[in-house]
Structures are given as C-alpha cells and as structure tokens.
Amino acid sequence: MATKQIKLTSQRLEELQEELKYLKTVREREVADQIKEARSFGDLSENSEYDEAKNEQGKLFSRIAEVEAILANYVVIDEEVVSEAAVALGRKVTVKDLEDGSEETYTVVGSQEADPMNGRISEDSPFGKALMGKEKGAEVTVEAPVGILRYQIVEVRKN
C-alpha cells in the first residue's frame, strides 16, 4: 500500500523537525528520570508514580513515531507553482459569506496543519477543495451539513 504524501509548509516542516529533536533529547531524558525516580519508591505493583511515568513514556514514543512518519512522507509546498492570484496551499484567502455578508480569512494548509478554530483550513476539506485554484471575485459553493453555503473570494495573498 502506498503511503500518502503529507503536504507541509516550510515553516511547519521546521517546527516538526525542532519538535522531534526536543522529544528525542530533552523530553526523553525527563521521562527516563521520572521512571528512575518512581522505581526508587519500591514495590512497582502498587506504585502509581511508576505507572504514570510509564504511561508518559508510551505517549512520548507514540508522538515520536507520529512525527517520524510525517517526516518520512512529506512534500514541501511550492507556493511559486500556482498563479499569484489563485488560492493555493500556504495562501491566505478572505471570503465573504453571500448569505449574511460576513467576512472571514483563512490560511489553506495541508491536512497535518489544519486547525479550523484558528483559521487554518485543510486543502482536503470540502471548503478547502472548493477554494483551491480560484481567484479573487470567484464564487464558490460548499456542501455542508446545514445545506449549500455560498462564498465570494475577496482577497488572495501570500502568507
């Protein structure tokens, strides 16, 4: 089975590389010290500190594996490939809701970076797919659980 390539901005790539370095050096040492200290408390069968430290170690190793998997299958987004005026990965887009006139600004990102509550929408989301490749002035429709939503692109700019 082919693994899906994960699209990242160069900024997110740097963040993940730094996180992995931190997890494998500083954090791994901290967790090892927690386990060592908990062992010194004696009987491991009734030692909640030891259990908690081992759980923390499991979470740490899980996150390290997750970040390594991302870094093994990433592609850095090349913002220069698409027209300057078109919506593309890494671009900020301001849209106007054609129903109520409200405006919102989003950054279009890869699925690993998506955070809709903070204005970062995935290119794989229905809204992201509807916006991709469109230019200022274009109208887009998005199927949502509440029905069909209509937007107009007000502005597209580099991040």
DSSP file (Angstrom, degrees, kcal/mol; ACC not computed):
  #  RESIDUE AA STRUCTURE BP1 BP2  ACC     N-H-->O    O-->H-N    N-H-->O    O-->H-N    TCO  KAPPA ALPHA  PHI   PSI    X-CA   Y-CA   Z-CA
    1    1 A M              0   0    0      0, 0.0     2,-0.2     0, 0.0     0, 0.0   0.000 360.0 360.0 360.0 128.3    0.0    0.0    0.0
    2    2 A A        -     0   0    0      1,-0.1     2,-0.3     0, 0.0     0, 0.0  -0.531 360.0-126.4 -75.6 138.5    1.4    3.4   -1.0
    3    3 A T        -     0   0    0     -2,-0.2     2,-0.3     1,-0.1    -1,-0.1  -0.629  25.0-112.4 -85.8 145.9    1.7    5.9    1.8
    4    4 A K        -     0   0    0     -2,-0.3     2,-0.3     1,-0.1    -1,-0.1  -0.571  28.8-120.5 -77.1 133.8    0.1    9.3    1.2
    5    5 A Q        -     0   0    0     -2,-0.3     2,-0.6    69,-0.1    69,-0.2  -0.572  23.7-135.9 -74.9 137.4    2.5   12.2    0.9
    6    6 A I  E     -a   74   0A   0     67,-3.3    69,-2.4    -2,-0.3     2,-0.5  -0.841  12.1-139.5 -99.4 124.1    1.9   14.8    3.6
    7    7 A K  E     +a   75   0A   0     -2,-0.6   105,-0.4    67,-0.2     2,-0.3  -0.712  28.7 173.6 -88.3 127.5    2.0   18.4    2.3
    8    8 A L  E     -a   76   0A   0     67,-2.5    69,-2.8    -2,-0.5     2,-0.2  -0.956  31.7-122.7-131.6 148.3    3.7   20.8    4.7
    9    9 A T     >  -     0   0    0     -2,-0.3     4,-2.2    67,-0.2     5,-0.2  -0.519  36.6-111.2 -77.3 159.8    4.7   24.5    4.5
   10   10 A S  H  > S+     0   0    0     67,-0.3     4,-2.0     1,-0.2     5,-0.1   0.855 119.9  55.4 -62.4 -32.9    8.4   25.1    5.1
   11   11 A Q  H  > S+     0   0    0      2,-0.2     4,-2.0     1,-0.2    -1,-0.2   0.926 108.2  46.4 -64.0 -45.7    7.5   26.7    8.4
   12   12 A R  H  > S+     0   0    0      2,-0.2     4,-2.5     1,-0.2    -2,-0.2   0.861 108.8  56.3 -66.9 -35.3    5.6   23.6    9.6
   13   13 A L  H  X S+     0   0    0     -4,-2.2     4,-2.4     1,-0.2    -1,-0.2   0.936 108.2  47.4 -60.2 -46.5    8.5   21.4    8.5
   14   14 A E  H  X S+     0   0    0     -4,-2.0     4,-2.4     1,-0.2    -2,-0.2   0.905 110.5  52.5 -61.2 -41.9   10.9   23.3   10.6
   15   15 A E  H  X S+     0   0    0     -4,-2.0     4,-2.5     1,-0.2    -1,-0.2   0.917 110.9  47.0 -61.0 -43.7    8.5   23.1   13.6
   16   16 A L  H  X S+     0   0    0     -4,-2.5     4,-2.6     2,-0.2    -1,-0.2   0.891 111.1  51.0 -66.9 -39.6    8.2   19.3   13.3
   17   17 A Q  H  X S+     0   0    0     -4,-2.4     4,-2.0     2,-0.2    -1,-0.2   0.912 112.8  46.4 -63.8 -41.4   12.0   18.9   13.0
   18   18 A E  H  X S+     0   0    0     -4,-2.4     4,-2.5     2,-0.2    -2,-0.2   0.904 111.6  51.6 -65.9 -41.8   12.5   21.0   16.1
   19   19 A E  H  X S+     0   0    0     -4,-2.5     4,-2.9     2,-0.2    -2,-0.2   0.924 109.8  49.1 -61.2 -44.6    9.8   19.1   18.0
   20   20 A L  H  X S+     0   0    0     -4,-2.6     4,-2.4     2,-0.2    -1,-0.2   0.913 110.6  50.4 -62.4 -42.7   11.4   15.8   17.1
   21   21 A K  H  X S+     0   0    0     -4,-2.0     4,-1.2     1,-0.2     5,-0.3   0.930 113.1  46.5 -60.5 -45.5   14.8   17.0   18.2
   22   22 A Y  H  <>S+     0   0    0     -4,-2.5     5,-2.2     1,-0.2     6,-0.4   0.925 112.7  49.2 -62.2 -46.5   13.3   18.1   21.5
   23   23 A L  I  <>S+     0   0    0     -4,-2.9     5,-1.1     1,-0.2    -1,-0.2   0.890 113.3  46.3 -62.0 -40.2   11.3   14.9   22.1
   24   24 A K  I  <5S+     0   0    0     -4,-2.4    -1,-0.2    -5,-0.2    -2,-0.2   0.670 127.3  23.5 -80.4 -16.4   14.3   12.7   21.4
   25   25 A T  I  X5S+     0   0    0     -4,-1.2     4,-1.7    -3,-0.4    -3,-0.2   0.741 130.9  21.2-109.9 -78.6   16.7   14.7   23.6
   26   26 A V  I  >5S+     0   0    0     -5,-0.3     4,-2.1    -4,-0.3    -3,-0.2   0.945 127.3  42.1 -62.5 -54.7   15.2   16.8   26.4
   27   27 A R  I  ><S+     0   0    0     -5,-2.2     4,-2.4     1,-0.2     5,-0.2   0.883 112.4  53.0 -67.4 -39.2   11.8   15.1   26.8
   28   28 A E  H  ><S+     0   0    0     -5,-1.1     4,-2.1    -6,-0.4    -1,-0.2   0.898 110.7  48.6 -63.3 -39.2   13.1   11.5   26.6
   29   29 A R  H  X S+     0   0    0     -4,-1.7     4,-2.2     2,-0.2    -2,-0.2   0.899 109.8  52.3 -65.3 -41.7   15.7   12.3   29.3
   30   30 A E  H  X S+     0   0    0     -4,-2.1     4,-2.0     1,-0.2    -2,-0.2   0.924 111.1  46.1 -60.5 -45.2   13.0   13.8   31.5
   31   31 A V  H  X S+     0   0    0     -4,-2.4     4,-2.3     2,-0.2    -1,-0.2   0.891 110.4  53.1 -66.9 -39.5   10.7   10.8   31.2
   32   32 A A  H  X S+     0   0    0     -4,-2.1     4,-2.4     1,-0.2    -1,-0.2   0.897 109.4  49.9 -61.8 -39.4   13.6    8.4   31.9
   33   33 A D  H  X S+     0   0    0     -4,-2.2     4,-2.5     2,-0.2    -2,-0.2   0.883 108.3  53.0 -65.7 -38.5   14.4   10.4   35.1
   34   34 A Q  H  X S+     0   0    0     -4,-2.0     4,-2.5     2,-0.2    -2,-0.2   0.916 111.0  46.6 -61.7 -43.6   10.8   10.2   36.1
   35   35 A I  H  X S+     0   0    0     -4,-2.3     4,-2.4     2,-0.2    -2,-0.2   0.924 112.1  50.4 -64.9 -44.7   10.8    6.4   35.7
   36   36 A K  H  X S+     0   0    0     -4,-2.4     4,-1.2     1,-0.2    -2,-0.2   0.919 112.9  46.2 -59.9 -45.0   14.1    6.1   37.6
   37   37 A E  H  < S+     0   0    0     -4,-2.5     4,-0.4     1,-0.2     3,-0.3   0.912 111.6  51.2 -64.7 -43.3   12.8    8.2   40.5
   38   38 A A  H >< S+     0   0    0     -4,-2.5     3,-1.3     1,-0.2    12,-0.3   0.866 105.7  56.1 -64.3 -36.1    9.5    6.2   40.6
   39   39 A R  H >< S+     0   0    0     -4,-2.4     3,-1.7     1,-0.3    -1,-0.2   0.833  97.3  64.0 -63.1 -31.4   11.4    2.9   40.8
   40   40 A S  T 3< S+     0   0    0     -4,-1.2    -1,-0.3    -3,-0.3    -2,-0.2   0.653  85.9  74.1 -69.5 -12.6   13.2    4.2   43.8
   41   41 A F  T <  S-     0   0    0     -3,-1.3     2,-0.4    -4,-0.4    -1,-0.3   0.534 102.0-128.4 -79.2  -4.9    9.9    4.3   45.7
   42   42 A G  S <  S+     0   0    0     -3,-1.7    -1,-0.2    -4,-0.1     5,-0.1  -0.792  73.4  54.4 106.4-140.4    9.9    0.5   46.0
   43   43 A D    >   -     0   0    0     -2,-0.4     3,-0.6     1,-0.2    -3,-0.0  -0.068  56.2-161.3 -44.3 114.7    7.2   -2.1   45.1
   44   44 A L  G >  S+     0   0    0      1,-0.2     3,-1.2     2,-0.2    -1,-0.2   0.717  80.9  71.5 -75.5 -21.2    6.3   -1.5   41.4
   45   45 A S  G 3  S+     0   0    0      1,-0.3    -1,-0.2     5,-0.0    -2,-0.1   0.787 112.4  27.2 -68.3 -26.1    2.9   -3.3   41.7
   46   46 A E  G <  S+     0   0    0     -3,-0.6     2,-0.8     5,-0.0    -1,-0.3  -0.070  92.0 116.9-122.9  32.9    1.4   -0.6   43.8
   47   47 A N    <>  -     0   0    0     -3,-1.2     4,-2.0     1,-0.2     3,-0.2  -0.833  35.9-179.8-109.4  97.8    3.4    2.4   42.6
   48   48 A S  H  > S+     0   0    0     -2,-0.8     4,-2.5     1,-0.2     5,-0.2   0.825  82.9  58.3 -68.1 -30.6    1.2    4.9   40.9
   49   49 A E  H  > S+     0   0    0      2,-0.2     4,-2.4     1,-0.2    -1,-0.2   0.907 107.4  47.7 -63.3 -40.4    4.1    7.2   40.1
   50   50 A Y  H  > S+     0   0    0    -12,-0.3     4,-2.5     2,-0.2    -2,-0.2   0.925 111.7  49.7 -65.8 -44.7    5.8    4.4   38.2
   51   51 A D  H  X S+     0   0    0     -4,-2.0     4,-2.2     1,-0.2    -2,-0.2   0.917 112.3  48.0 -59.2 -44.2    2.6    3.6   36.3
   52   52 A E  H  X S+     0   0    0     -4,-2.5     4,-2.4     2,-0.2    -1,-0.2   0.909 111.2  50.1 -64.8 -42.4    2.2    7.3   35.4
   53   53 A A  H  X S+     0   0    0     -4,-2.4     4,-2.1     1,-0.2    -1,-0.2   0.896 111.0  49.3 -63.7 -40.3    5.8    7.6   34.2
   54   54 A K  H  X S+     0   0    0     -4,-2.5     4,-2.1     2,-0.2    -1,-0.2   0.882 110.4  51.0 -66.7 -37.6    5.4    4.5   32.0
   55   55 A N  H  X S+     0   0    0     -4,-2.2     4,-2.2     2,-0.2    -2,-0.2   0.914 109.8  50.2 -62.7 -42.4    2.2    6.0   30.5
   56   56 A E  H  X S+     0   0    0     -4,-2.4     4,-2.4     1,-0.2    -2,-0.2   0.888 108.6  52.5 -62.5 -39.6    4.1    9.2   29.8
   57   57 A Q  H  X S+     0   0    0     -4,-2.1     4,-2.6     2,-0.2    -1,-0.2   0.897 108.2  51.1 -63.3 -40.6    6.9    7.2   28.2
   58   58 A G  H  X S+     0   0    0     -4,-2.1     4,-2.0     2,-0.2    -2,-0.2   0.910 110.7  47.9 -62.7 -43.2    4.3    5.5   25.9
   59   59 A K  H  X S+     0   0    0     -4,-2.2     4,-2.4     2,-0.2    -2,-0.2   0.908 111.9  50.9 -63.0 -42.1    2.8    8.8   24.9
   60   60 A L  H  X S+     0   0    0     -4,-2.4     4,-2.5     1,-0.2    -2,-0.2   0.943 111.3  46.0 -61.6 -49.1    6.2   10.2   24.2
   61   61 A F  H  X S+     0   0    0     -4,-2.6     4,-2.2     1,-0.2    -1,-0.2   0.854 111.5  53.7 -64.2 -33.9    7.2    7.2   22.0
   62   62 A S  H  X S+     0   0    0     -4,-2.0     4,-2.2    -5,-0.2    -1,-0.2   0.921 110.5  45.7 -64.6 -44.7    3.9    7.4   20.2
   63   63 A R  H  X S+     0   0    0     -4,-2.4     4,-2.7     2,-0.2     5,-0.2   0.895 111.1  52.9 -67.3 -39.9    4.4   11.1   19.4
   64   64 A I  H  X S+     0   0    0     -4,-2.5     4,-2.6     1,-0.2    -1,-0.2   0.934 110.8  47.5 -59.4 -45.1    8.0   10.5   18.2
   65   65 A A  H  X S+     0   0    0     -4,-2.2     4,-2.1     2,-0.2    -2,-0.2   0.894 111.6  51.1 -62.9 -40.1    6.7    7.7   15.9
   66   66 A E  H  X S+     0   0    0     -4,-2.2     4,-2.0     2,-0.2    -2,-0.2   0.934 112.6  44.6 -63.4 -47.2    4.0   10.0   14.6
   67   67 A V  H  X S+     0   0    0     -4,-2.7     4,-2.7     1,-0.2    -2,-0.2   0.901 112.6  52.0 -66.0 -40.8    6.4   12.9   13.8
   68   68 A E  H  X S+     0   0    0     -4,-2.6     4,-1.2    -5,-0.2    -1,-0.2   0.884 108.3  51.9 -62.7 -37.4    8.9   10.5   12.3
   69   69 A A  H  X S+     0   0    0     -4,-2.1     4,-0.6     2,-0.2    -1,-0.2   0.900 110.8  47.8 -64.8 -40.6    6.2    9.1   10.0
   70   70 A I  H >< S+     0   0    0     -4,-2.0     3,-1.2     1,-0.2   -64,-0.3   0.942 112.1  49.0 -63.5 -47.0    5.3   12.6    8.9
   71   71 A L  H 3< S+     0   0    0     -4,-2.7     3,-0.4     1,-0.3    -1,-0.2   0.696 107.6  56.0 -69.7 -17.7    8.9   13.5    8.2
   72   72 A A  H 3< S+     0   0    0     -4,-1.2    -1,-0.3    -5,-0.2    -2,-0.2   0.633 118.1  32.2 -84.5 -14.3    9.4   10.3    6.2
   73   73 A N  S << S+     0   0    0     -3,-1.2   -67,-3.3    -4,-0.6     2,-0.2  -0.018  89.2 126.1-133.4  31.5    6.5   11.1    3.8
   74   74 A Y  E     -a    6   0A   0     -3,-0.4     2,-0.4   -69,-0.2   -67,-0.2  -0.549  36.8-164.3 -97.5 160.5    6.4   14.9    3.5
   75   75 A V  E     -a    7   0A   0    -69,-2.4   -67,-2.5    -2,-0.2     2,-0.4  -0.989  24.1-128.6-135.0 129.1    6.4   17.2    0.5
   76   76 A V  E     -a    8   0A   0     -2,-0.4     2,-0.3   -69,-0.2   -67,-0.2  -0.649  29.6-114.5 -80.7 133.2    7.1   20.9    1.0
   77   77 A I        -     0   0    0    -69,-2.8     2,-0.9    -2,-0.4   -67,-0.3  -0.485  20.7-148.1 -68.7 127.9    4.6   23.1   -0.6
   78   78 A D    >   -     0   0    0     -2,-0.3     3,-1.1     1,-0.1     4,-0.4  -0.864  12.3-172.8 -99.6 104.5    6.0   25.2   -3.5
   79   79 A E  T 3  S+     0   0    0     -2,-0.9     3,-0.4     1,-0.2    -1,-0.1   0.649  76.8  66.8 -72.9 -14.4    4.0   28.4   -3.5
   80   80 A E  T 3  S+     0   0    0      1,-0.2    -1,-0.2    -3,-0.1     4,-0.1   0.651  83.3  74.5 -81.8 -14.4    5.5   29.7   -6.7
   81   81 A V  S <  S+     0   0    0     -3,-1.1     2,-0.2     2,-0.1    -1,-0.2   0.856  90.4  60.8 -68.7 -36.0    3.9   26.9   -8.9
   82   82 A V  S    S-     0   0    0     -4,-0.4     6,-0.1    -3,-0.4     0, 0.0  -0.610 102.6 -83.3 -96.3 152.5    0.4   28.4   -8.9
   83   83 A S    >   -     0   0    0     -2,-0.2     3,-1.4     1,-0.1    -1,-0.1  -0.170  38.1-121.3 -48.8 140.8   -0.6   31.8  -10.1
   84   84 A E  T 3  S+     0   0    0      1,-0.3    -1,-0.1    -4,-0.1     4,-0.1   0.802 112.5  49.4 -56.1 -31.4    0.0   34.6   -7.6
   85   85 A A  T 3  S+     0   0    0      2,-0.1    51,-0.6    48,-0.0    -1,-0.3   0.558  95.0  91.3 -89.1  -8.7   -3.8   35.4   -7.7
   86   86 A A  B <  S-B  135   0B   0     -3,-1.4     2,-0.3    49,-0.2    49,-0.2  -0.584  83.4-106.2 -93.4 150.2   -5.1   31.9   -7.2
   87   87 A V        +     0   0    0     47,-2.7    46,-3.1    44,-0.4     2,-0.3  -0.580  56.3 150.9 -70.2 128.4   -5.9   30.1   -3.9
   88   88 A A    >   -     0   0    0     -2,-0.3     3,-2.0    44,-0.2    20,-0.3  -0.923  52.2 -59.4-149.9 171.2   -3.2   27.5   -3.2
   89   89 A L  T 3  S+     0   0    0     -2,-0.3    20,-0.2     1,-0.3     3,-0.1  -0.310 122.1  21.3 -56.8 136.9   -1.5   25.9   -0.3
   90   90 A G  T 3  S+     0   0    0     18,-3.9    69,-0.8     1,-0.3    -1,-0.3   0.369  98.2 120.3  86.0  -4.8    0.1   28.3    2.1
   91   91 A R  E <   -C  158   0C   0     -3,-2.0    17,-2.5    17,-0.3     2,-0.4  -0.635  60.6-129.9 -94.1 151.5   -2.0   31.3    0.9
   92   92 A K  E     -CD 157 107C   0     65,-3.1    65,-2.6    -2,-0.2     2,-0.4  -0.823  26.5-170.0 -94.3 137.3   -4.3   33.4    2.9
   93   93 A V  E     -CD 156 106C   0     13,-3.2    13,-2.7    -2,-0.4     2,-0.5  -0.995  12.9-154.8-133.0 130.9   -7.8   33.8    1.5
   94   94 A T  E     -CD 155 105C   0     61,-2.7    60,-3.0    -2,-0.4    61,-1.5  -0.911  19.1-171.9-103.9 127.2  -10.5   36.2    2.6
   95   95 A V  E     -CD 153 104C   0      9,-2.8     9,-2.3    -2,-0.5     2,-0.5  -0.892  16.3-143.1-121.3 150.5  -14.1   35.1    1.8
   96   96 A K  E     -CD 152 103C   0     56,-2.8    56,-2.0    -2,-0.3     2,-0.5  -0.953  20.0-129.0-112.6 125.8  -17.4   36.8    2.1
   97   97 A D  E  >  -C  151   0C   0      5,-3.2     4,-2.4    -2,-0.5    54,-0.2  -0.628  15.2-152.9 -71.1 119.5  -20.5   34.8    3.0
   98   98 A L  T  4 S+     0   0    0     52,-2.4    -1,-0.2    -2,-0.5    53,-0.1   0.614  89.1  55.6 -75.0 -10.8  -23.0   35.7    0.4
   99   99 A E  T  4 S+     0   0    0     51,-0.5    -1,-0.2     3,-0.1    52,-0.1   0.914 127.7  10.0 -84.4 -48.3  -25.9   35.0    2.7
  100  100 A D  T  4 S-     0   0    0      2,-0.1    -2,-0.2     0, 0.0    -1,-0.1   0.485  93.8-122.3-114.3  -3.5  -25.0   37.3    5.6
  101  101 A G     <  +     0   0    0     -4,-2.4    -3,-0.1     1,-0.2     2,-0.1   0.463  59.8 145.1  80.7   0.0  -22.2   39.4    4.2
  102  102 A S        -     0   0    0     -5,-0.1    -5,-3.2    -6,-0.1     2,-0.4  -0.388  38.4-142.3 -72.9 151.7  -19.7   38.4    6.9
  103  103 A E  E     -D   96   0C   0     -7,-0.2     2,-0.3    -2,-0.1    -7,-0.2  -0.917  18.1-179.8-117.6 143.0  -16.0   38.1    6.0
  104  104 A E  E     -D   95   0C   0     -9,-2.3    -9,-2.8    -2,-0.4     2,-0.4  -0.978  16.5-144.0-136.5 148.8  -13.5   35.5    7.3
  105  105 A T  E     +D   94   0C   0     -2,-0.3     2,-0.3   -11,-0.2   -11,-0.2  -0.959  22.3 177.0-116.8 134.3   -9.8   35.0    6.5
  106  106 A Y  E     -D   93   0C   0    -13,-2.7   -13,-3.2    -2,-0.4     2,-0.5  -0.913  26.1-135.9-130.7 156.1   -8.3   31.5    6.3
  107  107 A T  E     -De  92 120C   0     12,-2.9    14,-2.0    -2,-0.3     2,-0.6  -0.971  24.1-135.1-109.6 129.9   -4.9   30.0    5.5
  108  108 A V  E     + e   0 121C   0    -17,-2.5   -18,-3.9    -2,-0.5   -17,-0.3  -0.757  38.7 162.5 -88.5 123.4   -5.0   27.0    3.3
  109  109 A V  E     - e   0 122C   0     12,-3.0    14,-2.1    -2,-0.6    15,-0.3  -0.781  41.6 -82.7-132.8 172.4   -2.7   24.3    4.6
  110  110 A G    >>  -     0   0    0     -2,-0.2     3,-1.6  -103,-0.2     4,-0.7  -0.319  52.1 -99.4 -71.4 164.0   -2.1   20.5    4.3
  111  111 A S  G >4 S+     0   0    0      1,-0.3     3,-0.5     2,-0.2    11,-0.1   0.784 120.8  59.9 -60.9 -29.3   -4.2   18.2    6.4
  112  112 A Q  G 34 S+     0   0    0   -105,-0.4    -1,-0.3     1,-0.2  -104,-0.1   0.727 109.6  43.0 -70.7 -20.9   -1.5   17.8    9.1
  113  113 A E  G <4 S+     0   0    0     -3,-1.6    -1,-0.2  -106,-0.3    -2,-0.2   0.482  83.0 130.1-102.4  -4.6   -1.5   21.6    9.8
  114  114 A A    <<  +     0   0    0     -4,-0.7     7,-0.2    -3,-0.5    -6,-0.1  -0.221  17.2 158.0 -59.4 136.5   -5.3   22.1    9.7
  115  115 A D  B > > -F  120   0C   0      5,-3.0     3,-2.3     1,-0.0     5,-1.8  -0.526  12.9-178.1-156.0  77.1   -6.8   24.0   12.7
  116  116 A P  G > 5S+     0   0    0      0, 0.0     3,-1.6     0, 0.0     5,-0.1   0.792  80.5  62.7 -55.8 -31.8  -10.1   25.4   11.7
  117  117 A M  G 3 5S+     0   0    0      1,-0.3     4,-0.1     2,-0.1     0, 0.0   0.741 109.6  42.3 -66.8 -20.5  -10.7   27.1   15.0
  118  118 A N  G < 5S-     0   0    0     -3,-2.3    -1,-0.3     2,-0.2     3,-0.1   0.053 126.3 -96.7-113.6  23.8   -7.5   29.2   14.3
  119  119 A G  T < 5S+     0   0    0     -3,-1.6   -12,-2.9     1,-0.2     2,-0.6   0.711  84.7 126.6  75.5  21.9   -8.3   29.9   10.6
  120  120 A R  E   < -eF 107 115C   0     -5,-1.8    -5,-3.0   -14,-0.2     2,-0.3  -0.913  37.6-174.0-115.1 104.7   -6.2   27.1    9.1
  121  121 A I  E     -e  108   0C   0    -14,-2.0   -12,-3.0    -2,-0.6     2,-0.2  -0.768  23.0-117.2-104.9 145.9   -8.2   25.0    6.8
  122  122 A S  E >   -e  109   0C   0     -2,-0.3     3,-1.1   -14,-0.2     6,-0.4  -0.498  10.5-135.4 -78.1 142.8   -7.1   21.8    5.0
  123  123 A E  T 3  S+     0   0    0    -14,-2.1     9,-0.1     1,-0.2    -1,-0.1   0.711 108.4  58.4 -65.7 -19.4   -6.9   21.7    1.3
  124  124 A D  T 3  S+     0   0    0    -15,-0.3    -1,-0.2     4,-0.1   -14,-0.1   0.579  85.3  97.1 -87.8 -10.8   -8.6   18.3    1.7
  125  125 A S  S <> S-     0   0    0     -3,-1.1     4,-3.0     1,-0.1     5,-0.3  -0.369  90.0-110.8 -73.1 158.1  -11.7   19.7    3.5
  126  126 A P  H  > S+     0   0    0      0, 0.0     4,-1.9     0, 0.0     5,-0.1   0.899 121.0  46.9 -55.9 -40.3  -14.8   20.4    1.4
  127  127 A F  H  > S+     0   0    0      2,-0.2     4,-1.6     1,-0.2     5,-0.1   0.925 113.0  48.5 -67.8 -44.6  -14.3   24.1    1.9
  128  128 A G  H  > S+     0   0    0     -6,-0.4     4,-2.0     1,-0.2    -1,-0.2   0.911 110.9  50.4 -61.3 -43.7  -10.6   23.9    1.0
  129  129 A K  H  < S+     0   0    0     -4,-3.0    -1,-0.2     1,-0.2    -2,-0.2   0.889 108.8  52.4 -61.8 -39.5  -11.3   21.9   -2.1
  130  130 A A  H  < S+     0   0    0     -4,-1.9    -1,-0.2    -5,-0.3    -2,-0.2   0.841 113.6  44.1 -66.3 -32.6  -13.9   24.4   -3.3
  131  131 A L  H >< S+     0   0    0     -4,-1.6     3,-2.2    -5,-0.1   -44,-0.4   0.814  84.4 112.6 -81.7 -31.6  -11.4   27.3   -2.9
  132  132 A M  T 3< S+     0   0    0     -4,-2.0   -44,-0.2     1,-0.3     3,-0.1  -0.139  89.6   2.6 -54.0 128.5   -8.3   25.7   -4.5
  133  133 A G  T 3  S+     0   0    0    -46,-3.1    -1,-0.3     1,-0.3     2,-0.1   0.292  99.0 125.6  83.3  -9.9   -7.3   27.3   -7.8
  134  134 A K    <   -     0   0    0     -3,-2.2   -47,-2.7   -48,-0.1    -1,-0.3  -0.444  47.4-143.9 -81.4 157.2  -10.0   30.0   -7.6
  135  135 A E  B >   -B   86   0B   0    -49,-0.2     3,-2.2     1,-0.1    18,-0.3  -0.691  36.5 -61.4-117.4 170.6   -9.1   33.7   -7.9
  136  136 A K  T 3  S+     0   0    0    -51,-0.6    18,-0.2     1,-0.3    -1,-0.1  -0.184 121.9  25.0 -50.4 134.8  -10.4   36.9   -6.4
  137  137 A G  T 3  S+     0   0    0     16,-3.3    -1,-0.3     1,-0.3    17,-0.1   0.151  89.7 130.6  94.6 -18.3  -14.0   37.6   -7.3
  138  138 A A    <   -     0   0    0     -3,-2.2    15,-2.7    14,-0.1     2,-0.4  -0.381  52.4-135.7 -70.0 145.3  -14.9   33.9   -7.9
  139  139 A E  E     -G  152   0C   0     13,-0.2     2,-0.4    -3,-0.1    13,-0.2  -0.857  22.1-169.5-100.6 137.8  -17.9   32.5   -6.2
  140  140 A V  E     -G  151   0C   0     11,-2.8    11,-2.8    -2,-0.4     2,-0.4  -0.954   9.9-152.6-126.9 147.0  -17.7   29.1   -4.6
  141  141 A T  E     -G  150   0C   0     -2,-0.4     2,-0.4     9,-0.2     9,-0.2  -0.946   9.4-166.6-118.6 142.9  -20.3   26.8   -3.2
  142  142 A V  E     -G  149   0C   0      7,-2.7     7,-3.0    -2,-0.4     2,-0.6  -0.993  18.3-134.7-130.9 129.7  -19.7   24.3   -0.4
  143  143 A E  E     +G  148   0C   0     -2,-0.4     5,-0.2     5,-0.2   -16,-0.0  -0.747  36.8 168.5 -83.0 123.7  -21.9   21.4    0.7
  144  144 A A  E >   -G  147   0C   0      3,-2.3     3,-2.2    -2,-0.6    -2,-0.0  -0.852  51.6-100.5-129.3 164.9  -22.2   21.4    4.4
  145  145 A P  T 3  S+     0   0    0      0, 0.0     3,-0.1     0, 0.0    -1,-0.0   0.804 124.4  53.4 -55.9 -28.9  -24.5   19.6    6.9
  146  146 A V  T 3  S-     0   0    0      1,-0.3     2,-0.3     0, 0.0    -3,-0.0   0.503 124.6 -93.9 -85.4  -3.0  -26.6   22.8    7.2
  147  147 A G  E <   - G   0 144C   0     -3,-2.2    -3,-2.3     2,-0.0     2,-0.5  -0.837  69.5 -18.7 126.1-164.5  -27.0   23.0    3.4
  148  148 A I  E     - G   0 143C   0     -2,-0.3     2,-0.4    -5,-0.2    -5,-0.2  -0.685  58.2-159.9 -84.0 126.8  -25.3   24.7    0.5
  149  149 A L  E     - G   0 142C   0     -7,-3.0    -7,-2.7    -2,-0.5     2,-0.4  -0.888   2.1-155.3-108.1 139.3  -23.1   27.6    1.5
  150  150 A R  E     + G   0 141C   0     -2,-0.4   -52,-2.4    -9,-0.2   -51,-0.5  -0.950  16.0 172.7-119.0 132.9  -22.1   30.3   -1.0
  151  151 A Y  E     -CG  97 140C   0    -11,-2.8   -11,-2.8    -2,-0.4     2,-0.4  -0.921  21.9-145.5-132.9 157.8  -19.0   32.5   -0.7
  152  152 A Q  E     -CG  96 139C   0    -56,-2.0   -56,-2.8    -2,-0.3     2,-0.6  -0.987  26.3-121.2-121.4 137.2  -17.1   35.0   -2.8
  153  153 A I  E     +C   95   0C   0    -15,-2.7   -16,-3.3    -2,-0.4   -58,-0.2  -0.678  31.0 176.5 -80.1 119.8  -13.4   35.3   -2.7
  154  154 A V  E     +     0   0C   0    -60,-3.0     2,-0.3    -2,-0.6   -59,-0.2   0.834  63.7   0.2 -91.2 -39.8  -12.5   38.8   -1.6
  155  155 A E  E     -C   94   0C   0    -61,-1.5   -61,-2.7   -19,-0.1     2,-0.4  -0.995  50.4-165.4-155.3 144.4   -8.7   38.6   -1.4
  156  156 A V  E     +C   93   0C   0     -2,-0.3     2,-0.3   -63,-0.2   -63,-0.2  -0.999  25.8 158.3-129.5 128.0   -5.9   36.0   -2.0
  157  157 A R  E     -C   92   0C   0    -65,-2.6   -65,-3.1    -2,-0.4     2,-0.1  -0.979  44.0 -93.7-147.0 160.0   -2.4   36.8   -0.7
  158  158 A K  E      C   91   0C   0     -2,-0.3   -67,-0.2   -67,-0.2   -68,-0.1  -0.414 360.0 360.0 -68.7 149.9    0.8   35.0    0.3
  159  159 A N              0   0    0    -69,-0.8    -1,-0.1    -2,-0.1   -68,-0.1   0.470 360.0 360.0 -63.3 360.0    1.1   34.2    3.9
